[in-house]
Amino acid sequence: MGNVFLVEDESKVAAFVSKGLEENGYHVTVAGEGASAKKIIDTDGFDIIILDVMLPDMSGIELCRQFRKAGVNIPILILTALDNVNNKVKGLQAGADDYLVKPFHFSELLARMEALMRRFKRSQTDEQVISLGDLNLDTWSKTAERAGVQITLTAKEYTLLELFMRHPNKTLSREYIAEKVWSIEFDTGTNFIDVYVNYLRKKIEKGFSSKLIYTIIGMGYIMKDA
């Protein structure tokens, strides 16, 4: 069904997750620390990363950030024992697509990772190329280019861009974006939606002739070809 990269230093948790996933038809590769995980990810071929926050040599959040910086764009699901908003937001801002708090039921882990992979691949049955001005999004290859220049996107940046491009000239509220892209209720005390929109703006606007994403004060964001 797919290849899973599990980064988890607790042997009991790693064995529990690996056994459950393999029984459900997945192939699982396990790393117990950040350094070895970075070497393994270079081989590519994974469909999703399950990443523990507490690793012996570095923070899982920092490892997630390094994966994204290196161009790893597959879904990342973070496992954390820290059940508070700030830690969840830090994980999302580092590039994670979802999080699950320990201890967890395996059925929830399986449901969350399968939902992430479905969302990442769902456009196989949709229109292949979406365009707005000189920006093109290929929903089959999950690639974007503007004025002939290839744009590298993380999984979450891709999902956010696709949402904007499927709703051109429409103001999207932060609440709507949080629900559709992160499947969570928007917390007005955080700014992670704004952070991700700014990440996306830099990639699709910097160095090009015109803006595409505009802020509508007090309402949200709109993408249009002005």
One Martini backbone bead per residue (centre of mass of N, CA, C, O) as a GRO file, in nm:
protein
  226
    1MET     BB    1   0.051   0.065  -0.012
    2GLY     BB    2   0.339   0.164   0.114
    3ASN     BB    3   0.598   0.392   0.225
    4VAL     BB    4   0.741   0.412   0.552
    5PHE     BB    5   0.886   0.666   0.765
    6LEU     BB    6   1.026   0.596   1.084
    7VAL     BB    7   1.092   0.832   1.355
    8GLU     BB    8   1.202   0.637   1.640
    9ASP     BB    9   1.350   0.571   1.967
   10GLU     BB   10   1.123   0.398   2.074
   11SER     BB   11   1.107   0.064   2.054
   12LYS     BB   12   0.808   0.005   2.128
   13VAL     BB   13   0.679   0.205   1.935
   14ALA     BB   14   0.814   0.108   1.673
   15ALA     BB   15   0.703  -0.184   1.690
   16PHE     BB   16   0.402  -0.115   1.700
   17VAL     BB   17   0.383   0.046   1.436
   18SER     BB   18   0.515  -0.152   1.239
   19LYS     BB   19   0.326  -0.391   1.281
   20GLY     BB   20   0.061  -0.249   1.202
   21LEU     BB   21   0.146  -0.160   0.915
   22GLU     BB   22   0.226  -0.440   0.801
   23GLU     BB   23  -0.064  -0.561   0.848
   24ASN     BB   24  -0.162  -0.318   0.629
   25GLY     BB   25   0.073  -0.330   0.382
   26TYR     BB   26   0.329  -0.194   0.480
   27HIS     BB   27   0.642  -0.039   0.442
   28VAL     BB   28   0.906  -0.020   0.693
   29THR     BB   29   1.123   0.244   0.800
   30VAL     BB   30   1.378   0.279   1.055
   31ALA     BB   31   1.466   0.551   1.282
   32GLY     BB   32   1.642   0.672   1.594
   33GLU     BB   33   1.765   0.932   1.444
   34GLY     BB   34   1.850   1.212   1.274
   35ALA     BB   35   2.110   1.134   1.121
   36SER     BB   36   1.999   0.869   0.992
   37ALA     BB   37   1.748   0.995   0.859
   38LYS     BB   38   1.903   1.181   0.655
   39LYS     BB   39   2.030   0.942   0.499
   40ILE     BB   40   1.771   0.782   0.420
   41ILE     BB   41   1.606   1.009   0.266
   42ASP     BB   42   1.799   1.015   0.014
   43THR     BB   43   1.657   0.753  -0.120
   44ASP     BB   44   1.375   0.766  -0.107
   45GLY     BB   45   1.039   0.629  -0.172
   46PHE     BB   46   0.836   0.777   0.005
   47ASP     BB   47   0.495   0.859   0.133
   48ILE     BB   48   0.573   0.888   0.449
   49ILE     BB   49   0.624   1.064   0.765
   50ILE     BB   50   0.705   0.953   1.096
   51LEU     BB   51   0.761   1.195   1.367
   52ASP     BB   52   0.942   1.240   1.639
   53VAL     BB   53   1.025   1.486   1.865
   54MET     BB   54   1.194   1.292   2.066
   55LEU     BB   55   1.528   1.296   2.013
   56PRO     BB   56   1.860   1.232   2.099
   57ASP     BB   57   2.004   1.461   1.881
   58MET     BB   58   1.717   1.599   1.810
   59SER     BB   59   1.464   1.771   1.698
   60GLY     BB   60   1.189   1.693   1.513
   61ILE     BB   61   1.131   1.981   1.419
   62GLU     BB   62   1.410   2.032   1.297
   63LEU     BB   63   1.404   1.793   1.103
   64CYS     BB   64   1.163   1.888   0.946
   65ARG     BB   65   1.291   2.152   0.848
   66GLN     BB   66   1.524   2.009   0.695
   67PHE     BB   67   1.356   1.850   0.498
   68ARG     BB   68   1.222   2.093   0.361
   69LYS     BB   69   1.485   2.239   0.277
   70ALA     BB   70   1.568   1.972   0.098
   71GLY     BB   71   1.273   1.897  -0.057
   72VAL     BB   72   1.078   1.747   0.116
   73ASN     BB   73   0.718   1.674   0.011
   74ILE     BB   74   0.603   1.482   0.193
   75PRO     BB   75   0.425   1.373   0.432
   76ILE     BB   76   0.406   1.488   0.786
   77LEU     BB   77   0.390   1.309   1.097
   78ILE     BB   78   0.361   1.405   1.428
   79LEU     BB   79   0.496   1.296   1.738
   80THR     BB   80   0.360   1.386   2.068
   81ALA     BB   81   0.373   1.461   2.431
   82LEU     BB   82   0.289   1.769   2.364
   83ASP     BB   83  -0.029   1.907   2.470
   84ASN     BB   84   0.006   2.200   2.297
   85VAL     BB   85  -0.025   2.463   2.091
   86ASN     BB   86   0.271   2.556   2.051
   87ASN     BB   87   0.384   2.278   1.956
   88LYS     BB   88   0.197   2.242   1.716
   89VAL     BB   89   0.273   2.503   1.567
   90LYS     BB   90   0.574   2.442   1.534
   91GLY     BB   91   0.530   2.196   1.354
   92LEU     BB   92   0.374   2.340   1.126
   93GLN     BB   93   0.597   2.559   1.069
   94ALA     BB   94   0.814   2.328   0.990
   95GLY     BB   95   0.607   2.131   0.786
   96ALA     BB   96   0.386   1.989   0.901
   97ASP     BB   97   0.062   1.823   0.850
   98ASP     BB   98   0.055   1.668   1.131
   99TYR     BB   99  -0.071   1.545   1.457
  100LEU     BB  100   0.013   1.324   1.746
  101VAL     BB  101  -0.073   1.222   2.064
  102LYS     BB  102   0.070   1.090   2.332
  103PRO     BB  103  -0.111   0.851   2.353
  104PHE     BB  104  -0.225   0.618   2.096
  105HIS     BB  105  -0.423   0.498   1.853
  106PHE     BB  106  -0.369   0.317   1.579
  107SER     BB  107  -0.626   0.391   1.418
  108GLU     BB  108  -0.561   0.697   1.412
  109LEU     BB  109  -0.294   0.689   1.272
  110LEU     BB  110  -0.394   0.550   1.015
  111ALA     BB  111  -0.609   0.762   0.938
  112ARG     BB  112  -0.420   1.010   0.915
  113MET     BB  113  -0.214   0.902   0.703
  114GLU     BB  114  -0.426   0.831   0.483
  115ALA     BB  115  -0.537   1.118   0.454
  116LEU     BB  116  -0.274   1.252   0.363
  117MET     BB  117  -0.228   1.073   0.110
  118ARG     BB  118  -0.492   1.139  -0.031
  119ARG     BB  119  -0.453   1.446  -0.056
  120PHE     BB  120  -0.183   1.423  -0.221
  121LYS     BB  121  -0.341   1.229  -0.459
  122ARG     BB  122  -0.642   1.320  -0.546
  123SER     BB  123  -0.577   1.465  -0.839
  124GLN     BB  124  -0.591   1.222  -1.040
  125THR     BB  125  -0.916   1.304  -1.101
  126ASP     BB  126  -0.842   1.576  -1.184
  127GLU     BB  127  -0.740   1.839  -1.309
  128GLN     BB  128  -0.423   1.870  -1.407
  129VAL     BB  129  -0.420   2.185  -1.497
  130ILE     BB  130  -0.368   2.488  -1.325
  131SER     BB  131  -0.446   2.837  -1.398
  132LEU     BB  132  -0.278   3.168  -1.330
  133GLY     BB  133  -0.171   3.313  -1.559
  134ASP     BB  134   0.179   3.220  -1.520
  135LEU     BB  135   0.051   2.997  -1.332
  136ASN     BB  136   0.126   2.645  -1.279
  137LEU     BB  137  -0.062   2.340  -1.186
  138ASP     BB  138   0.031   2.003  -1.140
  139THR     BB  139  -0.180   1.746  -1.011
  140TRP     BB  140  -0.003   1.491  -1.080
  141SER     BB  141   0.308   1.588  -1.011
  142LYS     BB  142   0.316   1.823  -0.799
  143THR     BB  143   0.370   2.093  -0.975
  144ALA     BB  144   0.532   2.418  -1.023
  145GLU     BB  145   0.499   2.713  -1.248
  146ARG     BB  146   0.658   3.033  -1.344
  147ALA     BB  147   0.745   3.145  -1.633
  148GLY     BB  148   0.910   2.854  -1.648
  149VAL     BB  149   0.955   2.832  -1.335
  150GLN     BB  150   1.041   2.628  -1.098
  151ILE     BB  151   0.856   2.523  -0.798
  152THR     BB  152   0.923   2.450  -0.468
  153LEU     BB  153   0.719   2.229  -0.266
  154THR     BB  154   0.550   2.146  -0.013
  155ALA     BB  155   0.282   1.975   0.079
  156LYS     BB  156   0.136   2.221   0.214
  157GLU     BB  157   0.189   2.431  -0.005
  158TYR     BB  158   0.042   2.282  -0.223
  159THR     BB  159  -0.239   2.273  -0.090
  160LEU     BB  160  -0.267   2.579  -0.066
  161LEU     BB  161  -0.237   2.650  -0.366
  162GLU     BB  162  -0.472   2.479  -0.468
  163LEU     BB  163  -0.691   2.626  -0.313
  164PHE     BB  164  -0.651   2.901  -0.447
  165MET     BB  165  -0.673   2.798  -0.754
  166ARG     BB  166  -0.979   2.688  -0.702
  167HIS     BB  167  -1.032   3.011  -0.579
  168PRO     BB  168  -1.053   3.250  -0.766
  169ASN     BB  169  -1.147   3.563  -0.657
  170LYS     BB  170  -1.154   3.459  -0.350
  171THR     BB  171  -1.220   3.495  -0.020
  172LEU     BB  172  -1.014   3.345   0.232
  173SER     BB  173  -1.032   3.236   0.529
  174ARG     BB  174  -0.864   3.117   0.794
  175GLU     BB  175  -1.075   2.906   0.871
  176TYR     BB  176  -1.092   2.770   0.592
  177ILE     BB  177  -0.795   2.697   0.560
  178ALA     BB  178  -0.766   2.522   0.816
  179GLU     BB  179  -0.980   2.312   0.732
  180LYS     BB  180  -0.870   2.233   0.435
  181VAL     BB  181  -0.551   2.193   0.507
  182TRP     BB  182  -0.556   2.091   0.838
  183SER     BB  183  -0.822   1.994   0.982
  184ILE     BB  184  -0.878   2.257   1.166
  185GLU     BB  185  -0.935   2.479   1.410
  186PHE     BB  186  -0.907   2.804   1.434
  187ASP     BB  187  -0.660   2.998   1.609
  188THR     BB  188  -0.649   3.334   1.698
  189GLY     BB  189  -0.361   3.301   1.867
  190THR     BB  190  -0.244   3.242   1.583
  191ASN     BB  191  -0.004   3.255   1.271
  192PHE     BB  192   0.031   3.006   1.068
  193ILE     BB  193  -0.120   3.099   0.818
  194ASP     BB  194   0.054   3.350   0.759
  195VAL     BB  195   0.319   3.199   0.734
  196TYR     BB  196   0.239   3.018   0.489
  197VAL     BB  197   0.162   3.244   0.296
  198ASN     BB  198   0.446   3.369   0.295
  199TYR     BB  199   0.594   3.129   0.185
  200LEU     BB  200   0.433   3.122  -0.083
  201ARG     BB  201   0.488   3.405  -0.183
  202LYS     BB  202   0.796   3.382  -0.216
  203LYS     BB  203   0.777   3.152  -0.439
  204ILE     BB  204   0.551   3.303  -0.648
  205GLU     BB  205   0.678   3.624  -0.641
  206LYS     BB  206   0.972   3.623  -0.624
  207GLY     BB  207   1.098   3.769  -0.925
  208PHE     BB  208   0.830   3.872  -1.022
  209SER     BB  209   0.600   4.101  -1.170
  210SER     BB  210   0.364   3.988  -0.972
  211LYS     BB  211   0.106   3.952  -0.780
  212LEU     BB  212  -0.138   3.703  -0.623
  213ILE     BB  213  -0.148   3.757  -0.311
  214TYR     BB  214  -0.403   3.900  -0.101
  215THR     BB  215  -0.489   4.111   0.158
  216ILE     BB  216  -0.787   4.104   0.362
  217ILE     BB  217  -0.877   4.292   0.596
  218GLY     BB  218  -1.045   4.087   0.831
  219MET     BB  219  -1.077   3.816   0.620
  220GLY     BB  220  -0.799   3.745   0.434
  221TYR     BB  221  -0.755   3.582   0.116
  222ILE     BB  222  -0.647   3.649  -0.231
  223MET     BB  223  -0.646   3.515  -0.565
  224LYS     BB  224  -0.499   3.709  -0.838
  225ASP     BB  225  -0.486   3.848  -1.171
  226ALA     BB  226  -0.412   4.185  -1.199
   0.00000   0.00000   0.00000
